[in-house]
Amino acid sequence: MTTTISRLRTGSLARRIGIAAIVLYCLAPFYWMVVSSLRRPSDQFSNSPLPVPVSFDNYAAAFDARNGFGRALLNSLIVSGVTTAVTLVVAIFAGYALARLSFRGKTLILTLIIAASMFPPITLIVPLLQFFTDAGWINTYQAMIVPSMSFALPLAVWNLTAFFRQMPAELEKAAQVDGCTPAQAFRKIVLPLAAPGIFTTAILVFISAWNEFLIAVSVVNDRQMMTANVIVSLFTGQYKYDQPFGTQMAAGVVVTLPLVVAVLFFQRRIVDGLTAGGLK
Amino acid sequence: MSLLSQAKPRRGTAFRPSRNSRRAGTGRLAAALLSPSLIVLGLVVGYPVLAACRLSFVVSNETIDPQTGFKVTATSYGLDNYAAVFTGDRFLRPWWNTTSFALASVAVEVLIGVAMALVMHQAFRGRALVRAAILVPWAIPTAISGLLWKWIFNSQGVANELLGARVLWSSEGFQAWLSVVIADTWKTAPFIGLLVLAGLQIIPGELYEAARVDGASTWYAFRRITLPLVRPALVVAVLFRLLDVLRMFDLPYVLVGPRKHSVETLSMIAFEEMSNLRFGTAAAYATVLFLYIAAVAFAFVKLFGADLIGRGTRSSP
């Protein structure tokens, strides 16, 4: 009897240690970014686990007009927002068709969509950059948004297909029995019910578009049009070879915090979306 | 698959409420719903891939016109770009970096990810906290996490302090390579853990009870029940990670920097050629990388039988 209880205890203790190890593994580097960002610039090389005294100088430095960080955040928001909106509109139709309708060549189309997500971005960006140069699209939003759809769209179609599959088909059948055409059944019944899945997909697409770096660094050379990720990596210190880590960590926290908050709020949905799509 | 034959569109029956018209409507509706996606993918994936292939064969030569004395650029098709890629001194090393990053990162990520999934599967309390925590590394943009790890691996940074060493991580050499592997593992091992956890949760508990009744050890149950049943989820996770690491760019570019021998990947070389407006060789490097990734993906699917299509088409019970 006592051995069973002690075994249960060691079991739960090991479990707790395991959980603590996972949380520590995942959060320690992020914690270090936050702590480093809150030090005084003069304490930059201190490795104490807490920032004493707490200072917001690094944040002020990150938003210094010289850096153009505020503008870069706005650029990131525009590029990711438009990418997400356009991708969703296009992907909802495709996801529904692939999940619900039966037609010739469905497997082929699904294969093509998966294959599209596998191309290395550098292969796509070389000719696109040449094309954008000729078309005068360098330093424009559309030059970032259009290539971003190459990874956003397969991700969204895939997730929405899996999501529409999970919805009971009886509802649409009932609507069709009541005289709706498939298009009407989709608009009046499916779309409102699919809102949670569409929302999940929107978060995933937005996060992946917000994280994009290679396209943004290739098609833009004007600081005014750079996205936040690019501009933070280009921050320079007072001297050429001096990297302002405190400022970069502060900017990194600002770039990451909205995503971390979204993750905390919507973790269940994000996990569902990630495991349904399995992409990225 | 028997449903495929229903999709034939028929003309002239659109306004008659018969079974045929509904089927015809379905076929046409599918075409209408799918065409925007296919057009977009054709423009942002299909066109660039074909254009990159074409571009990789375009050779431009600058010569001086003997009559006018001006420089003229003549373009022709040939294998010169590929010759430059394969005979230059910048192919084998980046190829090996790309490959070794993929092998090392994915191997370590699978070990850590499976361990995480097993712990999380056991946990009843604090599941929401753990789930939120493991999403944090995934949500941090790779470029930002590159900077974060660059700071951690700074010569005066916390990594050296904790190790009690003075390693110059971000200089050239094995330690620079290792720092990229560590940063990549941190970011994506939790993601593998998440996918494996999803696979674990669909294994019925009765299987383990039956195994225990039959006297199987925990290790035996893990090897004979857990691993085979979680394999499909794991195979898909590994395939996606493999493809992702093979095209890696942001992490070594930000963490260590461009033109660093020990971490330069094929994507980075192609990017550098492109930045120097040598589009032909850039396209050749990019095409070689693409073919390499396609070959790895094909071999992987053949060897491990990843069921990619099933995830989208499997009907709900």
Boltz contact constraints between the chains, C-beta under 6 A:
constraints:
  - contact:
      token1: [A, 15]
      token2: [B, 122]
      max_distance: 6.0
  - contact:
      token1: [A, 15]
      token2: [B, 123]
      max_distance: 6.0
  - contact:
      token1: [A, 18]
      token2: [B, 119]
      max_distance: 6.0
  - contact:
      token1: [A, 19]
      token2: [B, 123]
      max_distance: 6.0
  - contact:
      token1: [A, 19]
      token2: [B, 126]
      max_distance: 6.0
  - contact:
      token1: [A, 19]
      token2: [B, 130]
      max_distance: 6.0
  - contact:
      token1: [A, 22]
      token2: [B, 116]
      max_distance: 6.0
  - contact:
      token1: [A, 22]
      token2: [B, 130]
      max_distance: 6.0
  - contact:
      token1: [A, 23]
      token2: [B, 133]
      max_distance: 6.0
  - contact:
      token1: [A, 26]
      token2: [B, 133]
      max_distance: 6.0
  - contact:
      token1: [A, 26]
      token2: [B, 134]
      max_distance: 6.0
  - contact:
      token1: [A, 26]
      token2: [B, 136]
      max_distance: 6.0
  - contact:
      token1: [A, 26]
      token2: [B, 137]
      max_distance: 6.0
  - contact:
      token1: [A, 26]
      token2: [B, 190]
      max_distance: 6.0
  - contact:
      token1: [A, 27]
      token2: [B, 133]
      max_distance: 6.0
  - contact:
      token1: [A, 29]
      token2: [B, 148]
      max_distance: 6.0
  - contact:
      token1: [A, 30]
      token2: [B, 136]
      max_distance: 6.0
  - contact:
      token1: [A, 33]
      token2: [B, 148]
      max_distance: 6.0
  - contact:
      token1: [A, 45]
      token2: [B, 156]
      max_distance: 6.0
  - contact:
      token1: [A, 47]
      token2: [B, 158]
      max_distance: 6.0
  - contact:
      token1: [A, 47]
      token2: [B, 161]
      max_distance: 6.0
  - contact:
      token1: [A, 90]
      token2: [B, 36]
      max_distance: 6.0
  - contact:
      token1: [A, 90]
      token2: [B, 37]
      max_distance: 6.0
  - contact:
      token1: [A, 90]
      token2: [B, 40]
      max_distance: 6.0
  - contact:
      token1: [A, 93]
      token2: [B, 33]
      max_distance: 6.0
  - contact:
      token1: [A, 94]
      token2: [B, 34]
      max_distance: 6.0
  - contact:
      token1: [A, 94]
      token2: [B, 37]
      max_distance: 6.0
  - contact:
      token1: [A, 97]
      token2: [B, 30]
      max_distance: 6.0
  - contact:
      token1: [A, 97]
      token2: [B, 33]
      max_distance: 6.0
  - contact:
      token1: [A, 97]
      token2: [B, 34]
      max_distance: 6.0
  - contact:
      token1: [A, 101]
      token2: [B, 26]
      max_distance: 6.0
  - contact:
      token1: [A, 101]
      token2: [B, 30]
      max_distance: 6.0
  - contact:
      token1: [A, 102]
      token2: [B, 3]
      max_distance: 6.0
  - contact:
      token1: [A, 102]
      token2: [B, 6]
      max_distance: 6.0
  - contact:
      token1: [A, 103]
      token2: [B, 7]
      max_distance: 6.0
  - contact:
      token1: [A, 103]
      token2: [B, 27]
      max_distance: 6.0
  - contact:
      token1: [A, 103]
      token2: [B, 30]
      max_distance: 6.0
  - contact:
      token1: [A, 104]
      token2: [B, 4]
      max_distance: 6.0
  - contact:
      token1: [A, 104]
      token2: [B, 7]
      max_distance: 6.0
  - contact:
      token1: [A, 110]
      token2: [B, 309]
      max_distance: 6.0
  - contact:
      token1: [A, 110]
      token2: [B, 312]
      max_distance: 6.0
  - contact:
      token1: [A, 114]
      token2: [B, 308]
      max_distance: 6.0
  - contact:
      token1: [A, 116]
      token2: [B, 41]
      max_distance: 6.0
  - contact:
      token1: [A, 116]
      token2: [B, 45]
      max_distance: 6.0
  - contact:
      token1: [A, 118]
      token2: [B, 243]
      max_distance: 6.0
  - contact:
      token1: [A, 119]
      token2: [B, 45]
      max_distance: 6.0
  - contact:
      token1: [A, 120]
      token2: [B, 247]
      max_distance: 6.0
  - contact:
      token1: [A, 120]
      token2: [B, 289]
      max_distance: 6.0
  - contact:
      token1: [A, 120]
      token2: [B, 290]
      max_distance: 6.0
  - contact:
      token1: [A, 120]
      token2: [B, 293]
      max_distance: 6.0
  - contact:
      token1: [A, 122]
      token2: [B, 267]
      max_distance: 6.0
  - contact:
      token1: [A, 122]
      token2: [B, 270]
      max_distance: 6.0
  - contact:
      token1: [A, 122]
      token2: [B, 286]
      max_distance: 6.0
  - contact:
      token1: [A, 123]
      token2: [B, 52]
      max_distance: 6.0
  - contact:
      token1: [A, 123]
      token2: [B, 286]
      max_distance: 6.0
  - contact:
      token1: [A, 123]
      token2: [B, 290]
      max_distance: 6.0
  - contact:
      token1: [A, 124]
      token2: [B, 48]
      max_distance: 6.0
  - contact:
      token1: [A, 126]
      token2: [B, 52]
      max_distance: 6.0
  - contact:
      token1: [A, 126]
      token2: [B, 274]
      max_distance: 6.0
  - contact:
      token1: [A, 126]
      token2: [B, 282]
      max_distance: 6.0
  - contact:
      token1: [A, 126]
      token2: [B, 283]
      max_distance: 6.0
  - contact:
      token1: [A, 126]
      token2: [B, 286]
      max_distance: 6.0
  - contact:
      token1: [A, 127]
      token2: [B, 48]
      max_distance: 6.0
  - contact:
      token1: [A, 127]
      token2: [B, 51]
      max_distance: 6.0
  - contact:
      token1: [A, 127]
      token2: [B, 52]
      max_distance: 6.0
  - contact:
      token1: [A, 127]
      token2: [B, 55]
      max_distance: 6.0
  - contact:
      token1: [A, 128]
      token2: [B, 48]
      max_distance: 6.0
  - contact:
      token1: [A, 130]
      token2: [B, 279]
      max_distance: 6.0
  - contact:
      token1: [A, 146]
      token2: [B, 44]
      max_distance: 6.0
  - contact:
      token1: [A, 147]
      token2: [B, 44]
      max_distance: 6.0
  - contact:
      token1: [A, 149]
      token2: [B, 40]
      max_distance: 6.0
  - contact:
      token1: [A, 149]
      token2: [B, 44]
      max_distance: 6.0
  - contact:
      token1: [A, 150]
      token2: [B, 44]
      max_distance: 6.0
  - contact:
      token1: [A, 150]
      token2: [B, 45]
      max_distance: 6.0
  - contact:
      token1: [A, 153]
      token2: [B, 40]
      max_distance: 6.0
  - contact:
      token1: [A, 157]
      token2: [B, 37]
      max_distance: 6.0
  - contact:
      token1: [A, 161]
      token2: [B, 312]
      max_distance: 6.0
  - contact:
      token1: [A, 165]
      token2: [B, 316]
      max_distance: 6.0
  - contact:
      token1: [A, 166]
      token2: [B, 316]
      max_distance: 6.0
  - contact:
      token1: [A, 182]
      token2: [B, 29]
      max_distance: 6.0
  - contact:
      token1: [A, 207]
      token2: [B, 139]
      max_distance: 6.0
  - contact:
      token1: [A, 211]
      token2: [B, 141]
      max_distance: 6.0
  - contact:
      token1: [A, 213]
      token2: [B, 143]
      max_distance: 6.0
  - contact:
      token1: [A, 213]
      token2: [B, 250]
      max_distance: 6.0
  - contact:
      token1: [A, 214]
      token2: [B, 249]
      max_distance: 6.0
  - contact:
      token1: [A, 229]
      token2: [B, 141]
      max_distance: 6.0
  - contact:
      token1: [A, 229]
      token2: [B, 143]
      max_distance: 6.0
  - contact:
      token1: [A, 233]
      token2: [B, 143]
      max_distance: 6.0
  - contact:
      token1: [A, 233]
      token2: [B, 254]
      max_distance: 6.0
  - contact:
      token1: [A, 245]
      token2: [B, 151]
      max_distance: 6.0
  - contact:
      token1: [A, 248]
      token2: [B, 147]
      max_distance: 6.0
  - contact:
      token1: [A, 252]
      token2: [B, 144]
      max_distance: 6.0
  - contact:
      token1: [A, 252]
      token2: [B, 147]
      max_distance: 6.0
  - contact:
      token1: [A, 255]
      token2: [B, 144]
      max_distance: 6.0
  - contact:
      token1: [A, 256]
      token2: [B, 140]
      max_distance: 6.0
  - contact:
      token1: [A, 256]
      token2: [B, 144]
      max_distance: 6.0
  - contact:
      token1: [A, 259]
      token2: [B, 139]
      max_distance: 6.0
  - contact:
      token1: [A, 260]
      token2: [B, 136]
      max_distance: 6.0
  - contact:
      token1: [A, 260]
      token2: [B, 139]
      max_distance: 6.0
  - contact:
      token1: [A, 263]
      token2: [B, 132]
      max_distance: 6.0
  - contact:
      token1: [A, 263]
      token2: [B, 135]
      max_distance: 6.0
  - contact:
      token1: [A, 263]
      token2: [B, 139]
      max_distance: 6.0
  - contact:
      token1: [A, 264]
      token2: [B, 132]
      max_distance: 6.0
  - contact:
      token1: [A, 267]
      token2: [B, 131]
      max_distance: 6.0
  - contact:
      token1: [A, 267]
      token2: [B, 132]
      max_distance: 6.0
  - contact:
      token1: [A, 267]
      token2: [B, 135]
      max_distance: 6.0
  - contact:
      token1: [A, 271]
      token2: [B, 131]
      max_distance: 6.0
  - contact:
      token1: [A, 275]
      token2: [B, 198]
      max_distance: 6.0
  - contact:
      token1: [A, 278]
      token2: [B, 236]
      max_distance: 6.0
